[in-house]
Amino acid sequence: MKHYSSKQNSTMNRAGRMAARAAVCLAAFIGMASPAAAQDDNRTLSVSVGELEYTVKEQPTSKTGKVLGAVIDALTEQMHREQPGYTSAVRSSVITALGSVRRFQVTDGLQVEPTDETDILIDGTINYISTTLEVQDEGHGKHTQQFYAQVGVTLNVKDADTGTVLNSQVFEINKNSWSLFNSVDSAIKKALESLRRQITKHYDYIYPYTAHILERGSEKSDKLKELYIDLGSAHGVQEGTHFAVYVIGTIGGKDTRTEIARLKVNSVEGDEVSRCKVVSGSKNIKTALDEQKRMLIISTD
């Protein structure tokens, strides 16, 4: 994925950057309810990742007799255990996930001091890292031990200048039907894979690409089969990227939007040009273009 260089960002003066960051703040705040509200300049955002605090929860103590209590405590510790040894792995997974967000250029804030070029800061807490043991009876006196993992993280997105929290989101990975493993390490590894996907998907949703139609492509009868948009390799757009197309209307002086079509990038044909297939709504989008309706195109994955 290609990113704009810091030199491109540095051409903006301080006042310009403050205005741009204000747009980012508004985009992130509104984006939770409507990703279409995100800014339409599509520039890459400089993100610094700070501390992820983690306080290990104490194991419950037994109030029963010493012998029975010791047995219960041992079983409890064996069945459900906090795993603080994986704290670094969780933080690394968070950084990897944020680095996969299309519009993010990520630096590790614990290693590199944020600069004037930094747009947003992300920090938070690790709520829990734990595993649970399940003992399964296979019959004939045979038992197998398998594990599943739980990981919970809260991430806060902040404006780099003011420290204002723009978005706070909890990400949780818990037991799924496919998540039993023969070791603690394997269970946590799988949970972290799911965590990374969840984080990347969330911030791609909040900070989408917005596009405009450059020109029509192939048409058939009353349907539009292909079209060209003004996003390309300079923005990190890749073949297979999907977009939703909305018609913008007005009710009571307020903008409304109605989804009319879906697009998929078939080929990236330049820094700011991609050819898209109309996956659905080919008739609707042709009609909207013919009638010169206001349209909004935003990335969906």
C-alpha positions, 0 to 999 in steps of 0.5 A, spaced: 500 500 500 502 506 498 502 512 502 503 520 501 510 522 504 511 526 510 514 531 505 507 532 502 504 533 509 509 538 511 507 543 505 501 545 509 502 550 514 500 550 521 493 553 520 492 549 514 493 543 518 489 545 524 483 546 519 484 539 516 485 536 523 478 539 525 475 536 519 478 529 521 475 530 528 468 531 525 469 526 520 471 521 526 465 523 530 460 523 525 463 517 522 460 512 527 453 514 525 454 515 518 461 514 514 459 518 509 460 524 513 468 523 513 472 528 509 473 527 502 480 529 501 482 522 502 489 524 504 493 519 509 493 520 516 499 520 520 497 516 527 501 515 533 500 509 537 501 510 545 500 506 551 495 500 552 495 500 559 493 493 562 492 491 569 491 484 571 485 481 574 486 478 581 484 470 581 478 469 586 480 466 593 476 461 596 472 462 603 472 454 604 476 450 608 483 450 606 484 443 603 477 444 599 479 451 598 486 449 595 482 444 590 477 449 588 482 455 587 487 450 583 481 448 578 479 455 577 486 457 576 486 451 571 480 452 567 480 460 567 486 464 567 489 471 565 495 471 561 499 477 562 505 474 558 501 476 552 501 483 553 506 485 548 503 480 543 496 484 544 499 491 543 503 488 537 497 486 534 493 492 535 499 496 531 499 491 525 491 492 525 492 499 525 497 499 520 492 495 515 487 501 515 487 504 508 488 511 510 493 510 516 500 511 516 502 508 523 508 509 528 509 506 534 508 512 539 513 509 545 518 508 540 518 515 536 515 522 539 509 524 535 511 530 531 507 536 528 505 532 522 501 527 527 494 527 525 491 523 531 493 519 537 491 512 539 491 509 546 487 505 550 487 499 555 487 492 554 481 490 558 483 482 559 487 477 556 485 470 558 484 463 556 479 457 558 480 450 559 475 445 556 476 438 558 472 433 553 470 426 555 471 422 549 469 415 552 472 409 555 476 414 560 479 418 555 479 426 556 482 431 552 484 438 554 482 444 549 483 451 550 479 458 547 482 465 548 478 471 550 481 478 548 478 485 550 481 492 548 479 499 548 482 504 543 481 511 544 482 516 538 484 523 540 486 529 536 493 530 536 493 537 537 488 538 543 487 531 546 480 531 544 477 524 544 474 523 537 472 516 538 472 510 543 471 503 541 471 496 545 473 490 541 472 483 544 474 477 541 470 471 545 469 464 544 467 461 537 465 454 535 471 454 531 476 456 537 478 450 541 485 449 540 490 444 543 494 449 547 494 456 550 499 459 545 494 457 539 488 459 542 491 466 543 494 466 536 487 465 533 484 470 537 489 475 536 488 474 528 480 476 529 482 482 533 486 485 528 481 484 523 475 487 527 480 493 528 482 494 521 474 493 519 472 498 524 477 504 522 476 503 515 469 504 516 470 510 520 475 513 515 473 511 508 475 513 501 470 518 498 470 518 490 467 521 484 465 519 478 470 521 472 466 518 466 462 512 464 464 506 462 461 500 458 453 501 457 448 496 455 441 498 454 438 502 460 444 499 464 451 502 466 456 496 467 462 500 468 465 507 470 471 510 472 472 513 479 478 519 481 481 514 486 487 510 484 494 507 486 496 514 490 490 512 495 492 505 496 486 503 492 487 496 490 483 491 485 477 488 489 476 494 493 468 495 494 464 502 494 457 503 495 453 509 491 448 513 494 444 518 492 443 525 496 437 528 497 434 533 502 428 533 507 426 539 511 433 542 509 437 536 511 441 531 507 439 524 506 442 518 502 439 512 499 444 507 497 443 505 489 448 501 487 455 497 489 461 498 485 468 493 485 474 496 483 476 491 477 483 495 475 487 501 478 489 505 472 493 510 475 494 514 481 487 517 481 484 513 476 480 506 477 475 502 473 470 499 477 464 494 475 457 496 477 456 489 481 449 491 483 444 497 481 446 498 474 440 501 472 439 505 478 446 508 477 445 510 470 438 513 471 441 517 477 447 520 472 442 521 466 438 525 471 444 529 474 443 527 481 447 528 487 451 522 488 456 520 494 461 514 493 464 511 499 469 505 500 465 499 504 471 494 505 
